[in-house]
C-alpha cells in the first residue's frame, strides 16, 4: 500500500536525523494548509512516539489515532486529552496543542480521515464494484437486442445502426431508425408510424420488396445483410 511506504520513509528520516522535511513536503502537496495539514503531521508524530516506526508505521494505526479526535469521554475529546495530558513529545504539541482553537477542527479531521480511508482495502466494496460492472456489461449486450413485445424487436448493431423489426408492440421506439423490416402486411406487424424519427438514409424493407416475382430477395447494406426466406 503506497501510503504505508511513505509513512515508513517519513519514519526512517525522523529516526535517523530528526528531520521531517519529507513529511512536510508530502503534506503540502497532499492536504490543505488550513489546519488539516497540522492534524495529519501531529498524528503521524503520535504514531512514531508510540513506537510504530519503520515497517510498523502504517495507515491502520494512523487512522485510529486521527479518529480519536472524533471520540469523547463526557465532554473531553480523546485526542485533545492525549496531546495535553499524556504526550511528552514537543513536536506533537507543536502541531496539535491548539486544536481546540480550530473552529473547523471537525471538518479538517474528516478530510484527513477521508484521505487515509481511500487507501483501505474493502473486499465487500471491491466485489460490489465488480458485480455492478458485470451487470452494466450485460445490460449493454441485452440492449443491443431488445424484445418490444409480440413480434417487435429493436436491434443496435456494433456500428450503432438501429434496426426495427415488425414495429407494433412496446414503447421503445425513441432511437432514430436506420433500417425497418416488415415481415408481412398485418396491422400488428407494420405499424411504422410508431417510429417517430428516421435517419436520412433510412431503409425500409417490407414483404413486398422481400418477395419479387416469387423470388426471395437479398439486401446487402454496409452494416448488415438482410436475406428473405420462406416462412
KETI-394237 format. One line per 4 residues: their letters; for each residue y, x, z of N, C-alpha, C. Coordinates in Angstrom, 3 decimals. Each point is the difference from the previous one (the first is absolute). Layout:
N
a) Y,X,Z,Y,X,Z,Y,X,Z ~ ...
//
This chain:
231
xxxx) -1.197,0.851,0.000,1.197,-0.851,0.000,1.240,0.881,0.000 ~ 0.906,-0.237,-0.943,1.115,0.915,-0.220,0.934,0.108,1.206 ~ 0.230,-1.099,0.728,0.902,0.066,1.147,-0.569,0.901,1.080 ~ -1.313,0.011,0.171,-0.631,0.884,0.987,0.209,1.462,-0.368
xxxx) -0.075,0.289,-1.290,0.225,1.374,-0.462,1.395,0.465,0.373 ~ 0.992,-0.869,-0.217,1.373,0.354,0.352,0.172,0.187,1.500 ~ -0.584,-0.894,0.781,0.112,0.105,1.459,-0.604,1.306,0.504 ~ -1.084,0.413,-0.614,-0.630,1.263,0.394,0.877,1.192,-0.384
xxxx) 0.669,-0.080,-1.145,0.928,1.063,-0.414,1.161,0.102,0.987 ~ 0.557,-1.161,0.410,1.101,-0.002,0.970,-0.461,0.594,1.323 ~ -1.212,-0.356,0.377,-0.568,0.495,1.261,-0.139,1.516,-0.020 ~ -0.538,0.527,-1.080,-0.192,1.450,-0.105,1.336,0.741,0.057
xxxx) 0.998,-0.533,-0.702,1.316,0.630,0.009,0.590,0.002,1.410 ~ -0.141,-1.118,0.692,0.557,-0.127,1.345,-0.703,0.926,0.983 ~ -1.321,0.077,-0.073,-0.761,0.842,0.931,0.249,1.492,-0.251 ~ 0.170,0.349,-1.275,0.161,1.418,-0.343,1.412,0.523,0.229
xxxx) 0.999,-0.832,-0.291,1.373,0.518,0.054,0.978,-0.899,0.743 ~ -0.505,-1.105,0.543,0.857,-0.996,0.653,1.043,-0.576,-0.951 ~ -0.269,0.137,-1.291,0.911,-0.529,-1.015,-0.463,-1.391,-0.426 ~ 0.957,-0.854,-0.351,-0.343,-1.334,-0.508,0.704,-0.256,-1.329
xxxx) 0.311,1.076,-0.698,0.744,-0.126,-1.268,-0.746,-0.880,-1.002 ~ -1.314,0.207,-0.114,-0.783,-0.775,-0.965,-0.062,-1.472,0.396 ~ -0.099,-0.250,1.291,-0.023,-1.381,0.495,1.323,-0.688,-0.292 ~ 1.102,0.683,0.260,1.320,-0.584,-0.252,0.216,-0.248,-1.493
xxxx) -0.381,0.975,-0.821,0.165,-0.142,-1.445,-0.827,-1.171,-0.531 ~ -1.229,-0.116,0.476,-0.883,-1.096,-0.414,0.591,-1.345,0.402 ~ 0.509,-0.080,1.217,0.532,-1.260,0.524,1.245,-0.432,-0.768 ~ 0.846,0.955,-0.352,1.206,-0.324,-0.759,-0.344,-0.603,-1.360
xxxx) -1.076,0.500,-0.604,-0.411,-0.482,-1.316,-0.744,-1.329,0.071 ~ -0.540,-0.309,1.190,-0.923,-1.125,0.119,0.590,-1.232,0.674 ~ 0.816,0.212,1.029,0.488,-1.116,0.816,1.521,0.007,0.090 ~ 0.600,-1.168,0.227,1.460,-0.088,0.109,0.530,0.806,1.184
xxxx) 1.193,0.569,-0.170,0.634,0.783,1.074,0.913,-0.900,0.819 ~ -0.568,-1.055,0.535,0.795,-0.981,0.749,-0.563,-0.247,1.405 ~ -0.869,0.872,0.437,-0.697,-0.192,1.278,-1.490,-0.100,-0.226 ~ -0.376,-0.448,-1.201,-1.416,-0.054,-0.370,-0.585,1.404,0.004
xxxx) 0.778,0.952,-0.518,-0.450,1.393,-0.058,-0.238,0.582,1.389 ~ 0.876,-0.336,0.957,-0.138,0.539,1.360,-1.260,-0.527,0.682 ~ -0.308,-1.272,-0.235,-1.217,-0.568,0.584,-1.229,0.722,-0.538 ~ -0.023,0.235,-1.295,-1.146,0.678,-0.610,-0.159,1.410,0.559
xxxx) 1.082,0.775,-0.012,-0.072,1.389,0.475,-0.354,0.050,1.487 ~ 0.637,-0.860,0.801,-0.272,-0.013,1.442,-1.439,-0.335,0.313 ~ -0.565,-0.956,-0.712,-1.385,-0.399,0.244,-0.984,1.078,-0.475 ~ 0.369,0.716,-1.062,-0.834,1.141,-0.430,-0.028,1.044,1.108
xxxx) 1.136,0.251,0.633,0.048,0.957,1.105,-0.856,-0.454,1.183 ~ 0.031,-1.290,0.290,-0.852,-0.514,1.086,-1.462,0.276,-0.316 ~ -0.393,-0.237,-1.248,-1.383,0.253,-0.406,-0.369,1.462,0.220 ~ 0.885,0.917,-0.399,-0.262,1.430,0.195,-0.069,0.318,1.486
xxxx) 0.914,-0.584,0.767,0.079,0.273,1.437,-1.241,-0.480,0.739 ~ -0.655,-1.035,-0.550,-1.222,-0.519,0.625,-1.233,0.804,-0.419 ~ 0.202,1.011,-0.835,-1.104,0.871,-0.383,-0.643,-0.340,-1.330 ~ 0.559,-1.002,-0.702,-0.556,-0.366,-1.305,0.684,0.851,-1.078
xxxx) -0.488,1.231,-0.126,0.548,0.949,-0.958,-1.107,0.480,-0.929 ~ 0.397,0.743,-1.037,-0.994,0.494,-0.947,-0.737,-1.159,-0.644 ~ -1.328,0.095,-0.119,-0.792,-1.080,-0.610,0.075,-1.317,0.768 ~ 0.380,0.075,1.286,0.080,-1.221,0.816,1.281,-0.789,-0.260
xxxx) 0.962,0.629,-0.657,1.245,-0.705,-0.326,-0.277,-0.968,-1.145 ~ 0.025,-1.276,0.299,-0.365,-0.974,-1.031,0.788,-1.291,0.133 ~ -0.030,-0.781,-1.048,0.748,-1.245,-0.090,-0.354,-0.967,1.117 ~ -1.304,-0.107,0.322,-0.448,-0.983,0.987,0.667,0.216,1.359
xxxx) 0.067,1.262,0.450,0.637,0.295,1.288,1.497,-0.273,-0.073 ~ 0.613,0.382,-1.117,1.443,-0.187,-0.144,0.366,-1.483,-0.021 ~ -0.786,-0.804,-0.703,0.256,-1.447,-0.043,-0.065,-0.591,1.407 ~ -0.991,0.418,0.768,-0.154,-0.512,1.365,1.227,0.319,0.852
xxxx) 0.523,1.203,-0.175,1.190,0.414,0.762,1.211,-0.829,-0.431 ~ 0.185,-0.149,-1.300,1.147,-0.774,-0.497,-0.087,-1.447,0.465 ~ -1.193,-0.570,-0.043,-0.172,-1.402,0.390,0.236,-0.234,1.484 ~ -0.030,1.057,0.794,0.312,-0.171,1.427,1.434,-0.470,0.181
xxxx) 0.839,0.262,-1.010,1.377,-0.479,0.055,0.122,-1.501,-0.157 ~ -1.109,-0.661,-0.377,-0.013,-1.460,-0.141,-0.595,-0.678,1.231 ~ -0.501,0.828,0.930,-0.690,-0.544,1.177,0.867,0.100,1.250 ~ -0.180,-0.976,0.877,0.742,-0.005,1.262,-0.907,-0.363,1.165
xxxx) 0.313,0.554,1.150,-0.560,-0.475,1.261,1.172,-0.587,0.764 ~ 0.015,-1.299,0.145,1.180,-0.663,0.534,1.132,0.151,-0.986 ~ 1.096,0.602,0.451,1.135,0.243,-0.875,0.065,1.449,-0.473 ~ -0.998,0.780,0.353,0.036,1.430,-0.290,-0.727,0.332,-1.302
xxxx) 0.721,0.567,-0.932,-0.577,0.442,-1.261,-0.852,1.240,0.259 ~ -1.244,0.015,-0.491,-0.924,1.084,0.314,0.434,1.343,-0.594 ~ 0.542,-0.023,-1.223,0.450,1.255,-0.592,1.184,0.556,0.772 ~ 0.916,-0.863,0.369,1.159,0.416,0.789,-0.452,0.553,1.350
xxxx) -0.964,-0.663,0.627,-0.523,0.451,1.301,-0.599,1.400,-0.128 ~ -0.788,0.221,-1.064,-0.625,1.314,-0.193,1.063,1.074,-0.177 ~ 0.983,-0.284,-0.851,1.029,0.991,-0.315,0.812,0.373,1.235 ~ 0.316,-0.982,0.832,0.907,0.233,1.124,-0.676,0.270,1.330
xxxx) -1.284,-0.354,0.140,-0.652,0.161,1.305,-1.190,0.963,-0.022 ~ -0.596,0.211,-1.149,-1.196,0.846,-0.081,0.267,1.266,-0.805 ~ 0.700,-0.125,-1.058,0.238,1.107,-0.926,0.728,1.175,0.652 ~ -0.406,1.212,-0.376,0.685,1.221,0.454,0.431,0.866,-1.187
xxxx) -0.213,-0.482,-1.203,0.318,0.759,-1.202,1.431,-0.292,-0.425 ~ 0.824,1.032,-0.075,1.411,-0.183,-0.337,0.193,-0.550,-1.418 ~ -0.933,0.357,-0.910,0.123,-0.483,-1.380,-0.245,-1.501,-0.074 ~ -0.926,-0.492,0.814,-0.234,-1.448,0.055,1.250,-0.700,0.506
xxxx) 0.591,0.557,1.063,1.213,-0.589,0.574,1.152,0.020,-1.001 ~ 0.100,1.095,-0.756,1.086,0.138,-0.972,0.013,-1.148,-0.995 ~ -1.185,-0.419,-0.431,-0.076,-1.013,-1.057,-0.170,-1.425,0.531 ~ -0.526,-0.147,1.211,-0.326,-1.353,0.471,0.700,-0.415,1.294
xxxx) 0.773,0.889,0.608,0.615,-0.303,1.299,0.887,-1.242,-0.061 ~ 0.669,-0.204,-1.133,0.983,-1.083,-0.094,-0.490,-1.172,-0.859 ~ -1.310,-0.197,-0.053,-0.519,-1.071,-0.863,0.472,-1.380,0.433 ~ 0.257,-0.177,1.291,0.438,-1.321,0.459,1.423,-0.315,-0.455
xxxx) 0.729,1.028,-0.421,1.363,-0.215,-0.491,0.022,-0.340,-1.495 ~ -1.155,0.103,-0.633,-0.119,-0.326,-1.430,-0.136,-1.515,-0.141 ~ 1.050,-0.648,-0.481,0.005,-1.456,-0.127,-1.049,-0.498,-0.996 ~ -0.420,0.875,-0.913,-1.005,-0.371,-0.996,-1.336,0.690,0.264
xxxx) -0.254,0.277,1.268,-1.213,0.729,0.383,-1.265,-0.673,-0.534 ~ -0.100,-1.317,0.177,-1.196,-0.726,-0.454,-0.174,0.121,-1.512 ~ 1.092,-0.121,-0.722,-0.043,0.107,-1.460,-0.448,1.395,-0.425 ~ 0.561,1.023,0.628,-0.343,1.380,-0.339,-1.452,0.306,0.368
xxxx) -0.437,-0.547,1.102,-1.387,0.172,0.430,-0.950,-0.609,-1.029 ~ 0.349,-1.194,-0.467,-0.841,-0.685,-1.004,-0.077,0.782,-1.300 ~ 1.093,0.668,-0.365,0.010,0.789,-1.227,-0.962,1.183,0.094 ~ -0.025,0.639,1.162,-0.917,1.125,0.194,-1.444,-0.491,-0.028
xxxx) -0.255,-1.112,0.675,-1.359,-0.559,0.026,-0.441,-0.399,-1.405 ~ 0.900,-0.660,-0.726,-0.314,-0.417,-1.377,-0.324,1.203,-0.877 ~ 0.779,1.071,0.181,-0.245,1.211,-0.792,-1.375,0.581,0.323 ~ -0.344,0.089,1.277,-1.273,0.605,0.395,-1.194,-0.884,-0.347
xxxx) 0.190,-1.309,0.071,-1.114,-0.914,-0.264,-0.462,0.038,-1.447 ~ 0.880,0.406,-0.907,-0.388,0.031,-1.411,-1.095,1.032,-0.268 ~ -0.174,0.927,0.951,-1.018,1.035,-0.173,-1.325,-0.370,0.666 ~ -0.044,-1.161,0.644,-1.236,-0.394,0.677,-1.033,-0.468,-1.021
xxxx) -1.268,0.183,0.342,-1.064,-0.473,-0.873,-0.454,-1.364,0.505 ~ 0.177,-1.002,-0.832,-0.372,-1.366,0.365,-1.101,-0.456,-0.949 ~ -1.231,0.073,0.450,-1.140,-0.336,-0.851,0.068,-1.446,-0.476 ~ 0.348,-0.914,0.909,0.058,-1.419,-0.346,1.038,-0.240,-1.087
xxxx) 1.196,0.600,0.173,1.058,-0.175,-0.995,-0.407,0.591,-1.347 ~ -0.700,1.138,0.040,-0.437,0.648,-1.237,-0.983,-0.884,-0.760 ~ -0.956,-0.591,0.739,-0.989,-0.866,-0.647,0.672,-1.253,-0.546 ~ 0.923,-0.569,0.767,0.723,-1.189,-0.454,0.783,0.301,-1.274
xxxx) 0.646,1.157,-0.038,0.775,0.384,-1.170,-0.897,0.144,-1.227 ~ -1.160,0.631,0.191,-0.950,0.162,-1.101,-0.507,-1.356,-0.472 ~ -0.268,-0.890,0.956,-0.468,-1.349,-0.333,1.044,-0.742,-0.848 ~ 1.262,0.085,0.420,1.063,-0.701,-0.722,0.155,0.540,-1.422
xxxx) -0.119,1.336,-0.154,0.091,0.589,-1.333,-1.137,-0.475,-0.886 ~ -1.213,-0.057,0.568,-1.159,-0.451,-0.773,0.172,-1.458,-0.420 ~ 0.545,-0.827,0.906,0.213,-1.400,-0.325,1.053,-0.158,-1.088 ~ 1.036,0.848,0.059,1.037,-0.048,-1.038,-0.594,0.364,-1.358
xxxx) -0.838,1.046,-0.008,-0.654,0.395,-1.251,-0.864,-1.138,-0.530 ~ -0.700,-0.650,0.911,-0.870,-1.110,-0.397,0.814,-1.143,-0.581 ~ 1.118,-0.285,0.659,0.852,-1.095,-0.477,0.574,0.306,-1.379 ~ 0.332,1.270,-0.230,0.522,0.373,-1.320,-1.045,-0.238,-1.064
xxxx) -1.247,0.355,0.315,-1.061,-0.205,-0.972,-0.244,-1.489,-0.238 ~ 0.001,-0.774,1.103,-0.245,-1.436,-0.124,1.114,-0.677,-0.784 ~ 1.244,0.434,0.237,1.138,-0.614,-0.683,-0.054,0.191,-1.510 ~ -0.719,1.009,-0.486,-0.080,0.223,-1.437,-0.816,-1.085,-0.686
xxxx) -0.903,-0.615,0.735,-0.745,-1.150,-0.521,0.142,-1.114,1.017 ~ 0.857,-0.951,-0.312,0.321,-1.070,0.946,-0.518,-1.335,-0.530 ~ -0.879,-0.622,0.776,-0.510,-1.323,-0.357,1.000,-1.048,0.464 ~ 0.497,-0.783,-0.949,1.035,-0.982,0.303,-0.565,-1.387,0.285
xxxx) -1.272,-0.200,-0.348,-0.614,-1.310,0.179,-0.519,-0.544,-1.313 ~ -1.023,-0.896,0.090,-0.603,-0.600,-1.186,-0.474,1.119,-0.939 ~ 0.558,0.099,-1.213,-0.370,1.086,-0.914,1.148,0.984,-0.197 ~ 1.013,-0.100,0.838,1.228,0.782,-0.181,-0.094,1.360,0.701
xxxx) 0.402,1.034,-0.732,-0.021,1.371,0.518,1.297,0.705,-0.357 ~ 0.360,0.989,0.847,1.091,0.909,-0.344,-0.533,1.417,0.135 ~ 0.201,0.807,-1.028,-0.466,1.382,-0.009,1.203,0.915,-0.201 ~ 0.042,1.083,0.762,1.020,1.027,-0.207,-0.729,1.277,-0.414
xxxx) 0.300,0.501,-1.179,-0.680,1.194,-0.497,0.544,1.248,0.698 ~ -0.669,1.132,-0.213,0.465,1.260,0.576,1.389,0.378,-0.493 ~ 0.348,-0.485,-1.203,1.331,0.267,-0.545,1.051,-0.970,0.534 ~ -0.445,-0.964,0.810,0.934,-0.972,0.559,0.203,-1.226,-0.867
xxxx) -0.808,-0.151,-1.040,0.099,-1.182,-0.856,-0.621,-1.203,0.713 ~ 0.652,-1.153,-0.156,-0.428,-1.215,0.695,-0.664,-0.957,-0.990 ~ -1.240,-0.378,0.328,-0.775,-0.890,-0.864,-0.334,-1.269,0.772 ~ 0.288,-1.137,-0.588,-0.391,-1.285,0.587,-1.091,-0.616,-0.875
xxxx) -1.046,-0.500,0.641,-1.090,-0.669,-0.713,-0.075,-1.451,0.457 ~ -0.002,-0.915,-0.961,-0.095,-1.438,0.256,0.963,-0.461,1.097 ~ 1.300,0.156,-0.207,0.968,-0.407,1.026,-0.071,-1.497,0.297 ~ -0.142,-0.299,1.268,-0.021,-1.401,0.437,0.088,-0.079,1.524
xxxx) -0.992,0.622,0.665,-0.097,-0.135,1.453,0.826,1.074,0.714 ~ 0.329,-0.286,1.260,0.689,0.980,0.834,1.482,0.096,-0.270 ~ 0.649,0.941,0.732,1.454,0.124,-0.088,0.480,1.422,-0.282 ~ -0.915,0.948,-0.145,0.411,1.403,-0.146,0.234,0.366,-1.466
xxxx) 1.020,-0.624,-0.580,0.351,0.277,-1.385,1.393,0.640,-0.093 ~ 0.394,0.687,1.051,1.359,0.526,0.096,0.214,1.276,-0.809 ~ -1.075,0.728,-0.329,0.147,1.242,-0.758,0.155,-0.290,-1.493 ~ 0.855,0.759,-0.650,0.218,-0.177,-1.441,-1.293,0.231,-0.780
xxxx) -0.297,-0.895,-0.901,-1.249,0.067,-0.761,0.112,0.950,-1.186 ~ -1.048,0.836,-0.169,-0.132,0.834,-1.197,-1.041,-0.583,-0.953 ~ -0.975,-0.672,0.576,-1.072,-0.589,-0.814,-0.474,-1.290,0.665 ~ -0.135,-1.056,-0.801,-0.505,-1.279,0.497,-1.211,-0.378,-0.844
xxxx) -1.103,-0.273,0.670,-1.227,-0.386,-0.693,-0.370,-1.428,0.378 ~ -0.287,-0.811,-1.008,-0.421,-1.383,0.227,-1.357,-0.189,-0.665 ~ -1.018,-0.316,0.793,-1.365,-0.061,-0.533,-0.278,-1.263,-0.792 ~ 0.621,-1.134,0.397,-0.150,-1.219,-0.789,1.107,-0.979,0.334
xxxx) 0.130,-1.005,-0.853,1.198,-0.848,0.011,-0.169,-1.218,0.903 ~ -0.288,0.240,1.275,-0.016,-1.079,0.995,1.186,0.205,0.950 ~ 0.516,-1.084,0.542,1.207,0.069,0.820,-0.155,0.930,1.194 ~ -1.249,0.109,0.527,-0.213,0.825,1.183,-0.349,1.452,-0.366
xxxx) 0.335,0.397,-1.237,-0.210,1.379,-0.436,1.191,0.547,-0.792 ~ 0.905,-0.857,-0.409,1.046,0.443,-0.929,1.417,-0.371,0.433 ~ 0.241,-0.042,1.302,1.338,-0.376,0.473,0.904,1.247,0.014 ~ 0.364,0.440,-1.171,0.783,1.226,-0.152,1.380,-0.138,0.644
xxxx) 0.470,-1.223,0.130,1.320,-0.221,0.618,0.023,0.398,1.480 ~ -1.183,0.246,0.586,-0.054,0.464,1.396,0.588,1.407,0.131 ~ 0.026,0.722,-1.120,0.491,1.383,0.009,1.471,-0.017,-0.418 ~ 0.921,0.248,0.939,1.429,-0.161,-0.320,0.595,1.153,-0.798
xxxx) -0.575,1.203,0.116,0.637,1.153,-0.622,-0.990,0.811,-0.836 ~ 0.427,0.351,-1.197,-0.811,0.828,-0.891,0.752,1.298,-0.262 ~ -0.745,1.076,-0.206,0.621,1.213,-0.514,0.269,-0.182,-1.500 ~ 0.909,0.781,-0.541,0.472,-0.208,-1.372,-1.141,0.065,-1.025
xxxx) -0.948,0.876,0.241,-1.088,0.165,-0.973,-1.277,-0.717,0.447 ~ 0.150,-1.115,0.723,-1.155,-0.750,0.487,-0.915,-0.426,-1.155 ~ -1.309,0.048,0.269,-0.994,-0.464,-0.970,-0.718,-1.206,0.579 ~ -0.118,-1.065,-0.788,-0.716,-1.198,0.429,-1.187,-0.210,-0.943
xxxx) -1.179,0.007,0.552,-1.214,-0.207,-0.801,-0.711,-1.242,0.536 ~ -0.104,-0.996,-0.824,-0.713,-1.221,0.384,-1.331,-0.052,-0.747 ~ -0.767,-1.046,0.270,-1.284,-0.156,-0.682,0.167,-0.114,-1.522 ~ 1.179,-0.479,-0.435,0.241,-0.154,-1.442,0.073,1.373,-0.689
xxxx) 0.700,0.958,0.642,0.088,1.342,-0.569,-1.321,0.760,0.171 ~ -0.722,-0.328,1.083,-1.233,0.731,0.300,-1.148,-0.364,-0.934 ~ 0.082,-1.202,-0.571,-1.078,-0.437,-0.900,0.621,-0.473,-1.316 ~ -0.074,0.853,-0.995,0.556,-0.316,-1.317,-1.109,0.027,-1.043
xxxx) -0.060,-1.084,-0.789,-1.018,-0.111,-1.053,-1.399,0.235,0.567 ~ -0.202,-0.570,1.180,-1.296,0.097,0.683,-0.377,1.434,0.391 ~ 0.983,0.886,0.032,-0.251,1.375,0.409,0.761,0.318,1.301 ~ -0.727,0.584,0.928,0.646,0.409,1.250,0.799,1.277,-0.247
xxxx) 1.242,-0.013,0.446,0.930,1.086,-0.297,0.066,1.028,1.141 ~ 0.417,1.179,-0.358,0.242,1.073,0.974,1.454,0.434,-0.126 ~ 0.647,0.184,1.140,1.414,0.355,0.020,0.161,1.341,0.730 ~ 0.506,0.990,-0.708,0.221,1.330,0.571,1.466,0.136,0.394
xxxx) 0.255,-0.058,1.312,1.353,0.200,0.511,0.091,1.409,0.590 ~ 1.191,0.556,0.160,0.133,1.377,0.510,-0.633,0.204,1.385 ~ -0.078,-1.057,0.781,-0.462,0.134,1.387,-1.305,-0.717,0.282 ~ -0.504,-0.796,-0.965,-1.236,-0.752,0.242,-0.610,-0.451,-1.341
xxxx) -1.294,-0.141,0.019,-0.718,-0.545,-1.180,-0.515,-1.383,0.374 ~ 0.353,-0.995,-0.794,-0.442,-1.377,0.227,-1.013,-0.377,-1.087 ~ -1.188,-0.362,0.420,-1.050,-0.340,-0.957,-0.498,-1.419,0.293 ~ 0.133,-0.877,-0.982,-0.455,-1.377,0.163,-1.523,-0.060,-0.237
xxx) -0.676,-0.772,0.855,-1.440,-0.158,-0.109,-0.339,-1.481,0.107 ~ -1.171,-0.325,-0.424,-0.428,-1.390,0.076,-0.297,-0.409,1.443 ~ 0.529,-1.120,0.400,-0.195,-0.443,1.383,-1.297,-0.763,0.130
//
